[in-house]
Every structure is written in C-alpha cells, then in structure tokens.
C-alpha cells in the first residue's frame, strides 16, 4: 500500500506525553488542563443524557447552540452569523480545520501557513492535494513579515491560514496586522482560515482581533473555535466553524460525509452553559493568574522569556543552559528531571531557536513543582 502521508509518524504530543507517563514526569507538554471541569457544566451534560438527548443531532448542530454561538460572536465582535446556515458544530477544531481545507483546496493549490504552525495544518493540505507554502515568523517576537507574504503569493495561491492567539508562541495579531491581511486577501481573492481556538484566553488588556471584525475578511473566511479549550473539556471534542453562507454551504457537504453530526448531549449542555457570558469572558483573568504564577516563580532561573499574550502556553528560551537541540533537551528534561515540554523545532521545518513550550493550564501545585525543577537547572 502507498501511504498518503508517508512522512507522518507519531505526533510530538504523543511522543512527549508517552515519555512523561513512562518516567513519572510532570506533563506540561500536551495542551490540556488537569483540573476539574465546572460542576454546573458536568451536571448539564448528565441532565441531557438523562433526558434522552442521545440520538443524532442535526447535521450542522443544535439550532439552540448555533444561536448561542451567533449571539456570542455578535457581542464580542459585532459580526452576525446566521445560525441557520453560517455555523457548524464539529468534532473539535481540528475537524473544522480539516473540513475547511478540504472545502477550498484542490490539487495543485497553494496554502500559506506561518511557522511554527500547529501540526494538523500541513497534513490536511497534503490530503487535499495542495502544496504548503511555509513562511517562518520573525523571531524572537513571532511576528509576520507581510512583505514576504505578498512576495510568496502566486496564481496558484488559494488560502492563507492564521492562528491568533498563536500556538506555540502566545503572540496575538494586532489591528494593523489584520488590516494588512485583509488587504492581501481581498486584493488576491483568497480564502482565509483563521484558527481562533484560544480567542478567550488573552492577557494584559490585549484585545483579540477576530477575522470576523473585518468586513473584507468576514466575507472570505472560515473561523474555527473550540469549547474544549474554552471550558477545560478537551476530551469532549466540541468545536465549531463560522463562515459566510457561500462557504458554509460547501463546508456542510464535507462535514456531513465525514462525521455527519457531533455529540448531541454535549451540544445541549453547551447551549445552556453559554447563556452566562461571564463563563468565557472571565477566562483571560483565570489563566493570566496561572501564567503570572509560573513566570514569577521562574524569574530567577536561567530561562528567558517574553510573557505569552494569549493561549495557555509559555515559551522558554534555554540557550543560557545548554547547546543541545530542543528535542534532545526536552527528552533529557523528561527522563532526568521529570518535567515534560514540547520542542518547537518540530513545527519549524528544521529551525531550532532553542525554545521549549510549557503548558500552564495545570493545577497550581503542579505549576509550583514544575517551577522548582526549572529553577534547579
């Protein structure tokens, strides 16, 4: 058999989490919270199951949840998405991203991504027959050289993908970034895929600039979100996609033959839970306290860092500690020092800026224990 993804092996998240488990390390590698879910959300899920909401949901998702997402987006970004035909509930944001790519990209089309990039992007492009055009972000601030973007656009360019707040750097695209992006997308008649799964996890008074806020982008964009990230339930695999009707109609065609629909009781629980906006509006404060706890504790360590502007990840530069490659150092930290992280070179086409990604979506005692280890290096 000829593999469609001959170069794909276990993801770095699988590798590092398995290594962490084997060696009893604190797992700050994989991006999932290890604290409990809000009991109210648990009860809503249980209630939906007990009320026998256990059969197929509508293909696009429960209308009550689509309406709640529409209201949330309108309140946050002054952008209206019709619940009837411009919103789809998906099996996590990864499925939304995959479907959006399959919807637009045909064999030979080019898709621009910015590296380091989340590892699901390129395989999805490849499976659609497309070609990935990788543009490295400018380090150490992980900004985008927009002139390079303009220079890389060809007659075959079909899509640009962005991720803001950005994983792994935590950087957030500015209003000026989004205006330049809008001009590029409109001028070249491109489609934008905006991965905004950390939209509510943002710090220091910085504002999340969704693609939905810009008319030229709104009309040409798929926007993906994640309730798993927002409400600490990554195992529930509940994401969503927003797009104008002409794009969403094609998205539905892919979605219905991929999964058809996603968990009915989870959707019902989310529809009720979203009725109180503070449950997502207070998320930035919740995680900023954890970020600040982590960074304050390692202030005197040999690591250097720029505080993440968003997401629940923090990059640490270890160049003052060792010249080892980041994978080798991450592996040694896990085995010898019992703390697991993610080497970011795996998302950067061979570049190695000597940085590791640590997830601080953890219980405080784990953050404190991790900081103690990092301070000892």
C-alpha positions in Angstrom: 0.0 0.0 0.0 1.2 3.5 -0.8 0.8 5.8 2.1 -1.0 9.1 1.6 1.1 10.6 4.4 4.4 8.8 4.1 6.3 11.2 6.4 3.8 11.2 9.2 4.6 9.3 12.4 3.5 9.7 16.0 2.9 13.4 16.8 5.3 15.1 19.2 2.4 15.4 21.6 2.0 11.6 21.7 5.8 11.1 22.0 6.3 13.5 24.9 3.2 12.5 26.8 4.1 8.9 26.5 7.6 9.7 27.7 6.2 11.7 30.5 4.0 8.8 31.6 6.8 6.3 31.4 9.1 8.4 33.6 6.6 9.8 36.0 7.2 13.4 34.9 5.0 16.5 35.3 3.3 16.8 32.0 3.5 20.4 30.8 3.8 19.1 27.2 0.3 18.3 25.9 -2.1 21.2 26.0 -4.9 20.0 28.2 -6.0 21.2 31.7 -5.5 18.8 34.5 -8.0 20.5 36.9 -11.7 19.7 37.2 -14.5 21.0 35.0 -17.1 23.3 36.3 -19.7 21.1 38.1 -22.5 23.0 36.5 -21.3 22.0 33.0 -21.0 18.4 34.2 -24.5 18.5 35.5 -25.8 20.0 32.3 -24.2 17.2 30.3 -25.6 14.5 32.7 -29.0 16.1 32.5 -29.0 16.0 28.7 -28.1 12.3 28.8 -30.8 11.5 31.4 -33.4 13.4 29.2 -32.5 11.0 26.4 -30.9 13.6 24.1 -28.7 10.7 22.9 -29.6 10.3 19.3 -28.3 12.1 16.2 -28.2 15.9 16.4 -29.0 17.9 13.3 -26.1 17.8 10.8 -25.0 21.4 11.4 -25.6 21.1 15.2 -28.4 22.0 17.5 -30.0 25.3 16.5 -30.0 26.4 20.1 -26.2 26.1 20.3 -25.7 27.7 16.9 -27.9 30.6 18.1 -25.8 30.9 21.3 -22.6 31.0 19.2 -24.1 33.6 16.9 -25.0 35.8 19.9 -21.6 35.3 21.4 -19.9 36.4 18.2 -22.1 39.4 17.7 -21.5 40.6 21.3 -17.7 40.0 21.1 -17.0 41.2 17.5 -20.1 43.0 16.2 -20.4 40.4 13.5 -23.6 38.5 12.7 -23.5 34.8 11.5 -26.9 33.3 10.7 -27.5 30.3 12.9 -29.4 28.6 10.1 -26.7 28.4 7.5 -23.4 30.0 8.6 -22.4 28.0 11.7 -21.4 24.3 12.1 -20.6 22.3 15.2 -17.6 20.0 14.7 -15.7 17.2 16.4 -13.2 19.6 17.8 -11.5 22.5 16.0 -9.2 20.0 14.2 -12.1 18.6 12.3 -13.3 22.1 11.5 -9.8 23.0 10.1 -9.7 19.8 8.1 -13.1 20.3 6.6 -12.4 23.9 5.7 -9.2 22.9 3.9 -11.0 20.1 2.0 -13.8 22.5 1.1 -11.5 25.0 -0.7 -8.2 23.4 -1.6 -7.9 21.4 -4.9 -4.9 19.5 -6.3 -2.1 21.9 -7.1 -3.5 24.8 -5.0 -1.1 26.6 -2.6 -1.8 27.4 1.0 0.3 29.8 3.0 0.9 29.0 6.6 3.2 30.6 9.2 5.7 28.5 11.1 5.9 27.4 13.8 2.5 26.0 12.9 0.2 23.5 14.6 0.9 20.1 13.3 -2.5 19.3 11.8 -2.3 22.1 9.1 0.1 20.6 6.6 -1.3 17.0 6.5 -4.7 18.4 5.8 -3.4 20.4 3.0 -1.5 17.5 1.6 -4.6 15.2 1.8 -6.4 17.8 -0.3 -3.7 17.6 -2.9 -2.5 21.1 -2.1 1.0 22.5 -1.5 2.0 24.1 1.7 3.9 27.4 1.4 5.6 27.9 4.8 6.7 31.4 5.9 8.8 31.5 9.1 7.6 34.0 11.7 10.2 36.6 12.7 11.9 35.7 16.0 12.1 36.3 18.9 8.7 38.1 18.8 7.0 35.7 16.4 5.7 38.4 14.1 4.8 38.1 10.4 6.7 39.7 7.6 3.8 40.8 5.4 6.0 41.8 2.5 7.3 38.2 2.3 3.6 37.1 2.3 2.9 39.3 -0.7 6.1 38.0 -2.4 5.0 34.4 -2.0 1.5 34.8 -3.5 1.2 33.2 -6.9 -1.6 32.4 -9.3 -2.0 29.1 -7.5 -2.4 30.6 -4.0 -5.9 29.7 -2.7 -5.8 30.1 1.0 -3.9 31.8 3.9 -4.0 30.2 7.4 -3.5 32.2 10.6 -3.6 31.3 14.3 -4.3 34.0 16.8 -3.6 33.8 19.7 -0.8 31.7 18.4 0.3 28.3 19.5 3.1 27.8 20.5 4.3 31.4 20.9 1.3 33.0 22.6 1.6 36.0 20.2 -1.5 37.9 19.2 -2.0 39.5 15.8 -2.6 43.3 16.1 -5.2 45.5 14.4 -2.5 46.6 12.0 -1.7 43.0 11.2 -5.3 42.3 10.4 -5.7 45.3 8.2 -2.7 44.3 6.1 -4.0 40.7 6.0 -7.4 42.0 4.9 -5.8 44.0 2.0 -3.9 40.9 0.9 -6.8 38.6 1.0 -9.2 40.9 -0.8 -6.7 42.0 -3.5 -5.8 38.5 -4.3 -9.3 37.0 -3.9 -8.1 34.4 -1.4 -9.8 32.5 1.4 -8.7 32.9 5.0 -8.7 30.1 7.5 -8.5 31.7 10.9 -7.7 29.3 13.8 -9.0 31.2 16.9 -9.3 28.4 19.4 -7.7 30.5 22.2 -9.8 33.6 21.5 -11.0 34.0 25.1 -7.5 33.2 26.6 -5.8 36.6 26.3 -3.9 38.8 28.7 -2.6 42.2 29.8 -5.5 44.1 28.3 -4.7 43.0 24.8 -7.7 42.6 22.5 -8.4 39.6 20.4 -8.8 40.7 16.8 -11.0 38.1 15.2 -11.2 37.9 11.4 -14.9 38.4 11.9 -14.3 42.1 12.8 -13.0 43.0 9.3 -15.6 43.1 6.5 -13.2 42.0 3.8 -12.1 39.0 5.9 -15.5 38.1 7.2 -16.8 37.6 3.6 -13.9 35.3 2.8 -13.1 33.4 6.0 -13.6 30.2 7.9 -13.1 30.9 11.6 -12.7 27.9 14.0 -13.3 27.9 17.7 -13.1 25.3 20.5 -15.3 24.7 23.5 -12.8 22.1 24.6 -10.2 24.8 25.0 -12.6 27.4 26.4 -14.3 25.2 29.0 -11.5 22.8 30.0 -13.1 19.8 28.3 -10.7 18.8 25.5 -11.9 15.2 25.8 -15.4 16.2 24.8 -14.1 17.2 21.3 -16.5 20.0 20.6 -15.5 22.8 18.2 -17.3 25.0 15.7 -16.8 26.8 12.4 -18.1 30.2 11.3 -18.3 31.2 7.6 -20.4 33.2 5.2 -23.2 31.2 3.6 -21.5 30.6 0.2 -18.5 29.0 2.0 -20.5 27.2 4.7 -22.8 25.5 2.2 -19.7 23.8 0.7 -18.3 23.1 4.2 -21.5 21.3 5.1 -21.0 18.9 2.1 -17.7 17.7 3.5 -18.8 17.7 7.1 -21.9 15.5 6.5 -19.9 12.7 4.9 -17.0 13.0 7.4 -18.9 12.8 10.8 -22.5 13.9 9.8 -23.0 15.3 13.3 -21.3 15.6 16.7 -22.3 14.7 20.3 -25.9 15.7 21.0 -25.8 15.8 24.8 -22.6 17.8 24.8 -24.2 20.3 22.4 -27.2 20.6 24.6 -25.0 21.2 27.7 -23.0 23.9 25.9 -26.2 25.7 24.6 -27.3 26.1 28.2 -23.9 26.9 29.6 -23.3 29.8 27.1 -26.3 31.7 28.5 -24.0 33.3 31.0 -21.2 35.2 29.1 -19.0 35.6 32.2 -18.2 31.9 31.8 -16.0 32.7 28.8 -15.4 36.4 29.4 -13.6 35.7 32.7 -11.3 33.1 31.2 -8.4 35.5 30.5 -8.2 36.5 34.2 -8.3 32.9 35.2 -5.4 31.9 33.0 -3.4 35.1 33.5 -3.1 34.3 37.2 -1.7 30.9 36.3 0.7 32.4 33.7 1.9 35.0 36.2 2.3 32.4 38.9 4.5 30.3 36.6 6.6 33.2 35.3 7.1 34.8 38.8 8.3 31.5 40.2 11.0 31.1 37.4 12.0 34.7 37.3 15.5 33.9 38.7 16.0 30.8 36.6 18.4 30.6 33.6 15.5 30.6 31.2 14.5 33.7 29.4 11.0 34.5 28.1 8.6 37.0 26.8 5.2 36.6 28.6 2.6 35.0 26.4 0.0 37.4 25.2 -2.6 34.7 24.8 -3.2 30.9 24.8 -2.2 28.7 27.8 1.4 28.1 26.6 4.6 29.8 27.5 7.8 29.6 25.5 11.1 29.4 27.5 14.5 30.1 25.8 17.0 27.7 27.3 20.1 28.9 25.3 21.9 30.0 28.5 21.6 26.5 29.9 22.8 24.2 27.0 23.6 24.0 23.3 21.6 20.8 22.9 18.9 20.6 20.2 15.5 21.2 21.6 14.2 17.7 21.1 17.2 16.2 22.9 16.9 18.7 25.7 13.2 18.1 26.1 13.8 14.4 26.2 16.5 14.7 28.8 14.3 17.1 31.0 11.6 14.5 30.9 13.8 11.5 31.8 16.3 13.0 34.2 14.4 15.9 35.7 10.8 14.7 35.5 9.2 17.6 33.6 7.8 17.3 30.0 7.6 20.0 27.4 7.3 20.4 23.7 10.3 21.2 21.5 9.1 23.7 18.9 11.5 22.9 16.2 9.1 20.2 15.1 6.8 22.9 13.9 9.5 25.0 12.1 10.9 23.0 9.2 14.3 22.2 10.9 14.9 25.5 12.6 15.8 25.3 16.2 15.6 28.6 18.2 16.4 26.7 21.5 12.9 27.2 22.9 10.6 24.8 24.7 6.8 25.1 25.1 5.3 24.6 28.5 1.5 24.4 29.2 0.4 26.2 32.3 -3.2 25.0 32.2 -2.5 22.9 35.3 -3.2 22.8 38.9 -1.3 25.3 41.0 0.7 22.6 42.8 1.9 21.2 39.5 2.9 24.7 38.3 4.9 25.2 41.6 6.5 21.8 41.4 7.5 22.4 37.7 9.0 25.8 38.5 11.1 24.3 41.3 12.6 21.8 38.7 13.2 24.6 36.2 14.9 26.8 38.8 17.3 23.9 39.6 18.7 23.7 36.0 
